[in-house]
């Protein structure tokens, strides 16, 4: 064989080897580009009248994501949050959910936080087969949308039942009045269950009046309530309306104890209502005063990052991300259907808001926390099962 032939063979061999190396290298690069990140949607009201809830979920979700990534990520990959603002509006929520699904190709969604927008999102994620964990949407209908919707918060029926029981057993209330937002699914659902359970437990509903979100003058409704002389007043609305209603009620001389739900759980309530909030009670998912190591570790990490105490919506956002990651790890895959199945089979997950087991309707079974306002602070009263 001539030297020229040998050189030709060597050149061909080198070209083949280089080609193989390049193919393997580019294949590896492409595979890494495809799998190095796990995108999850963080969707909620980050502006608008209930922005405090969405901001809280988002901020704590970011704490959870940082912790997970610092510990090596999930299945060897990093979590990447894709944040979208719903402004607390149904149309905006629809747009945000569709964006993170079609544009960003998220594997799952945390959000959209409140019940009304979660009811909008539910049919979309079930149609597109993308798992969605609602952190704080407590309306009963939320998970009716299908098997791709679940939540870490308890149901409105849960907390309304507990408050009816607490008001009868602990506060010894005989008569109750209700003031609710007729344009809000969350408020309506709580009102309906509290009414049913309070009567079932032997109490009497003496007045039920409504308003429409955005109203600022409640004098007519409160005058009717005052005339009915209730022992307690159930006010299942968000903190921004609570502030106005509590102030106006006290100015009218109403001294009955006001009762609320988790929508009250924001420091802005105390800051805005001041002394008018003293002696009120509400149901919620967590309190920073819980001595549990899971709770205290979370409180410490949140304080280190943001320099303030976490509220309940922070705890729910944190739990939602952690429960999702637990499901992805158990699924061992980024396949959305497998993740959905793993989420729905969650049992005894050690969350900040309690030990979570999802039932057949993808709703958690866990205790409800009852909090009061005392000396300008939220204080733990008790924990109850419905």
C-alpha positions as a printed Julia matrix, in Angstrom:
386×3 Matrix{Float64}:
   0.0    0.0    0.0
   1.46   3.37  -0.99
   2.18   6.18   1.4
  -0.39   8.31  -0.41
  -3.06   5.67   0.19
  -2.12   5.46   3.87
  -2.4    9.21   4.24
  -5.79   9.15   2.54
  -7.03   6.42   4.88
  -5.75   8.32   7.9
  -7.49  11.5    6.72
 -10.75   9.6    6.19
 -10.43   7.97   9.6
  -9.75  11.32  11.27
 -12.74  12.91   9.51
 -15.0   10.02  10.62
 -13.79  10.21  14.23
 -14.21  13.99  14.32
 -17.7   13.64  12.84
 -18.66  11.08  15.47
 -17.3   13.28  18.25
 -19.21  16.29  16.93
 -22.43  14.32  16.63
 -22.09  13.04  20.19
 -21.15  16.48  21.48
 -24.05  18.26  19.8
 -26.46  15.52  20.86
 -25.31  15.97  24.44
 -25.64  19.74  24.22
 -29.11  19.52  22.78
 -30.19  16.96  25.38
 -28.82  19.16  28.14
 -30.62  22.2   26.72
 -33.86  20.26  26.7
 -33.64  18.84  30.2
 -31.52  21.18  32.31
 -34.51  23.17  33.59
 -37.96  22.34  34.91
 -40.33  25.24  34.33
 -43.24  25.69  36.71
 -45.83  28.43  36.46
 -46.34  30.74  39.45
 -49.62  32.42  38.55
 -51.55  34.79  40.81
 -52.7   38.34  41.56
 -49.47  40.3   41.88
 -51.22  43.62  41.3
 -54.78  44.72  41.96
 -57.05  44.65  45.05
 -55.95  41.22  46.34
 -52.29  41.5   45.34
 -51.15  40.75  48.9
 -52.33  37.14  48.48
 -50.61  36.56  45.15
 -47.42  38.29  46.21
 -47.3   36.16  49.34
 -47.71  32.9   47.42
 -45.1   34.0   44.86
 -42.54  35.11  47.44
 -42.73  31.88  49.45
 -42.74  29.78  46.28
 -39.43  31.42  45.41
 -38.05  30.5   48.85
 -39.03  26.87  48.25
 -37.51  26.89  44.75
 -34.24  28.35  46.04
 -34.03  25.66  48.72
 -34.74  22.88  46.25
 -32.21  24.14  43.71
 -29.55  24.62  46.4
 -30.05  20.99  47.39
 -29.46  19.75  43.84
 -32.78  20.42  42.17
 -35.33  17.83  41.08
 -34.29  14.7   39.17
 -30.93  16.4   38.72
 -32.47  19.51  37.15
 -33.11  23.04  38.37
 -36.56  24.52  38.93
 -37.26  27.69  36.98
 -40.28  29.81  38.01
 -42.37  31.4   35.26
 -44.3   34.21  36.93
 -47.54  35.66  35.54
 -49.95  38.22  37.03
 -53.72  37.61  36.97
 -54.55  40.94  38.66
 -57.28  38.96  40.4
 -59.33  39.08  37.2
 -60.89  36.14  35.34
 -59.9   37.24  31.83
 -56.36  38.04  32.94
 -56.16  34.65  34.66
 -57.21  32.88  31.46
 -54.51  34.72  29.51
 -51.85  34.01  32.12
 -52.63  30.3   32.31
 -52.63  29.94  28.54
 -49.32  31.8   28.3
 -47.42  29.58  30.71
 -48.81  26.46  29.05
 -48.4   27.32  25.36
 -45.49  29.76  25.4
 -43.41  28.53  28.33
 -44.29  24.81  28.26
 -44.42  24.53  32.05
 -44.73  21.05  33.53
 -47.15  22.25  36.23
 -48.74  25.38  37.67
 -48.92  26.81  41.18
 -51.92  29.12  41.31
 -53.91  31.14  40.48
 -54.38  31.65  44.27
 -57.96  32.94  44.76
 -61.11  30.91  44.11
 -62.73  32.96  41.34
 -59.67  32.87  39.08
 -58.92  29.24  39.97
 -62.41  28.36  38.73
 -61.46  30.01  35.42
 -58.14  28.17  35.24
 -59.45  24.71  36.11
 -61.15  23.89  32.79
 -58.11  25.17  30.87
 -55.52  23.03  32.66
 -57.73  19.96  32.42
 -58.22  20.49  28.7
 -54.47  20.96  28.19
 -53.6   18.21  30.71
 -51.29  20.33  32.87
 -51.28  19.72  36.65
 -52.34  22.72  38.74
 -52.03  22.98  42.52
 -54.15  25.78  43.96
 -52.45  27.2   47.06
 -55.35  29.17  48.53
 -58.47  28.64  46.41
 -60.9   27.29  48.99
 -64.15  27.32  46.98
 -65.66  23.83  46.75
 -65.99  23.96  42.95
 -62.28  24.44  42.21
 -61.36  20.75  42.0
 -64.6   19.85  40.23
 -62.88  20.93  37.02
 -61.08  17.59  36.77
 -58.21  15.39  37.86
 -55.51  17.9   36.86
 -56.65  20.29  39.62
 -55.74  19.81  43.28
 -54.97  22.05  46.26
 -53.05  22.34  49.51
 -55.61  24.53  51.26
 -58.69  23.14  52.97
 -62.15  23.68  51.51
 -64.49  26.52  52.36
 -66.85  23.88  53.67
 -64.08  22.79  56.04
 -63.37  26.18  57.55
 -67.01  27.35  57.6
 -67.98  24.17  59.45
 -65.19  24.69  61.98
 -66.19  28.32  62.56
 -69.86  27.39  63.04
 -68.8   24.71  65.53
 -66.36  27.02  67.31
 -68.9   29.84  67.63
 -71.48  27.51  69.15
 -69.22  25.4   71.37
 -66.57  27.91  72.44
 -68.22  31.31  72.08
 -71.66  30.0   73.12
 -73.3   32.06  70.38
 -77.06  31.56  70.0
 -77.76  34.05  67.21
 -75.63  34.89  64.17
 -75.86  37.41  61.35
 -74.01  37.18  58.04
 -72.64  39.88  55.73
 -71.15  38.58  52.48
 -70.0   39.65  48.99
 -72.67  38.56  46.53
 -70.23  38.83  43.6
 -67.55  36.55  45.07
 -67.59  32.72  44.85
 -65.42  32.41  47.94
 -67.73  34.54  50.05
 -70.91  32.85  48.81
 -69.6   29.36  49.5
 -68.54  30.19  53.04
 -71.86  31.89  53.76
 -73.86  28.89  52.57
 -71.98  26.33  54.67
 -71.81  28.48  57.81
 -75.57  29.05  57.59
 -76.28  25.34  57.26
 -73.91  24.23  60.01
 -74.74  26.96  62.54
 -78.41  25.98  62.36
 -77.53  22.28  62.43
 -75.58  22.88  65.65
 -78.61  24.52  67.24
 -78.05  28.2   66.49
 -80.28  30.73  64.74
 -79.4   32.91  61.74
 -81.15  36.21  62.47
 -80.02  38.28  59.47
 -78.28  37.74  56.13
 -77.29  40.8   54.07
 -75.01  41.26  51.09
 -72.94  43.83  49.23
 -71.01  43.87  45.97
 -67.23  43.93  45.89
 -66.03  47.51  45.45
 -68.71  49.0   47.72
 -67.39  51.3   50.44
 -70.5   52.27  52.4
 -71.97  49.44  54.49
 -74.16  51.52  56.8
 -77.47  50.13  55.5
 -76.39  46.49  55.9
 -74.83  47.09  59.32
 -77.9   48.95  60.56
 -80.04  45.93  59.73
 -77.57  43.64  61.48
 -77.49  45.82  64.58
 -81.3   45.73  64.78
 -81.22  41.91  64.71
 -78.95  41.87  67.8
 -76.77  38.87  66.91
 -74.19  37.4   69.25
 -71.71  36.97  66.38
 -71.42  38.29  62.81
 -69.92  36.06  60.13
 -68.0   38.11  57.58
 -66.52  35.72  54.98
 -64.71  38.29  52.81
 -61.2   39.56  52.09
 -59.2   41.75  54.45
 -59.55  44.95  52.39
 -63.34  44.91  52.82
 -62.99  43.71  56.43
 -61.15  46.91  57.31
 -63.95  49.18  56.13
 -66.73  47.02  57.55
 -65.15  46.62  60.99
 -64.52  50.35  61.32
 -68.04  51.25  60.25
 -69.56  48.59  62.51
 -67.76  49.85  65.6
 -68.71  53.44  64.75
 -72.35  52.3   64.7
 -71.94  50.81  68.16
 -71.96  47.16  67.12
 -70.12  45.16  69.77
 -70.8   41.59  68.6
 -67.76  39.48  67.78
 -66.97  39.33  64.08
 -65.98  35.96  62.63
 -64.06  35.44  59.42
 -62.14  33.04  57.24
 -58.63  32.8   55.8
 -59.16  35.89  53.64
 -58.67  37.86  56.87
 -55.15  36.54  57.34
 -53.04  39.54  56.35
 -51.17  41.96  58.6
 -52.85  44.75  56.64
 -56.07  43.84  58.48
 -54.66  44.91  61.84
 -52.83  47.87  60.36
 -55.99  49.12  58.64
 -58.71  48.25  61.16
 -56.75  48.96  64.32
 -58.79  48.58  67.51
 -61.88  47.67  65.47
 -60.29  44.26  64.78
 -59.77  43.43  68.47
 -61.66  40.34  69.62
 -62.41  39.06  66.13
 -61.88  35.39  65.24
 -61.07  33.74  61.94
 -60.17  30.36  60.53
 -56.89  29.91  58.72
 -54.27  27.36  57.68
 -51.25  28.21  59.83
 -49.84  30.51  62.46
 -46.22  31.43  63.03
 -46.76  30.64  66.72
 -47.07  26.91  65.98
 -44.05  25.24  67.71
 -43.75  22.51  65.06
 -40.17  22.27  63.69
 -41.53  22.31  60.12
 -43.28  25.61  60.83
 -40.41  27.2   62.73
 -37.82  26.25  60.1
 -40.01  27.8   57.42
 -40.55  30.97  59.46
 -36.8   31.33  59.99
 -35.95  30.88  56.29
 -38.63  33.31  55.2
 -37.51  35.91  57.73
 -33.92  35.56  56.55
 -34.91  36.24  52.95
 -37.54  38.95  53.35
 -36.93  40.41  56.79
 -40.52  39.91  57.98
 -42.83  37.22  59.3
 -44.61  34.97  56.78
 -48.4   35.09  56.6
 -50.67  32.17  55.79
 -50.51  32.69  52.01
 -46.73  32.45  52.22
 -47.07  29.09  53.98
 -49.56  27.81  51.39
 -47.37  28.88  48.47
 -44.38  27.16  50.04
 -46.35  23.95  50.64
 -47.71  23.95  47.07
 -44.21  23.99  45.56
 -42.86  21.41  48.01
 -45.8   19.07  47.39
 -45.34  19.43  43.63
 -41.65  18.6   43.89
 -42.43  15.6   46.09
 -44.8   14.39  43.36
 -42.27  14.93  40.56
 -39.68  12.94  42.49
 -42.14  10.11  43.13
 -43.18  10.16  39.48
 -39.52  10.04  38.44
 -40.51  11.85  35.28
 -41.51  15.19  33.75
 -44.47  13.55  32.07
 -47.45  15.68  33.08
 -49.83  12.75  33.44
 -47.43  10.9   35.72
 -46.92  14.05  37.8
 -50.68  14.5   38.05
 -51.11  10.92  39.25
 -48.35  11.37  41.83
 -49.88  14.61  43.13
 -53.29  12.99  43.46
 -51.85  10.07  45.47
 -50.19  12.36  48.04
 -50.36  10.93  51.56
 -49.03  12.32  54.84
 -47.01  15.09  53.2
 -45.4   17.11  56.05
 -46.43  20.64  55.12
 -46.07  23.89  57.02
 -49.87  24.17  57.01
 -50.32  20.64  58.32
 -49.85  17.02  57.33
 -51.56  16.74  53.95
 -53.35  13.74  52.51
 -55.42  14.34  49.39
 -58.8   12.64  49.21
 -60.5   11.18  46.13
 -61.51  14.69  45.07
 -57.93  15.98  45.44
 -58.75  18.04  48.52
 -56.57  17.9   51.64
 -57.6   16.42  54.95
 -55.95  18.43  57.75
 -56.7   20.55  60.81
 -58.08  24.09  60.7
 -56.43  26.79  62.81
 -58.56  29.33  64.68
 -56.91  32.71  65.35
 -58.02  35.79  67.28
 -56.84  39.4   67.25
 -55.51  40.35  70.67
 -53.51  43.46  71.58
 -52.9   44.21  67.94
 -51.52  40.74  67.15
 -52.81  37.49  65.68
 -52.91  34.82  68.38
 -53.5   31.07  68.13
 -56.72  29.94  69.81
 -57.05  26.27  68.82
 -56.85  23.72  66.0
 -59.95  21.76  65.03
 -61.08  19.13  62.55
 -64.54  19.65  61.03
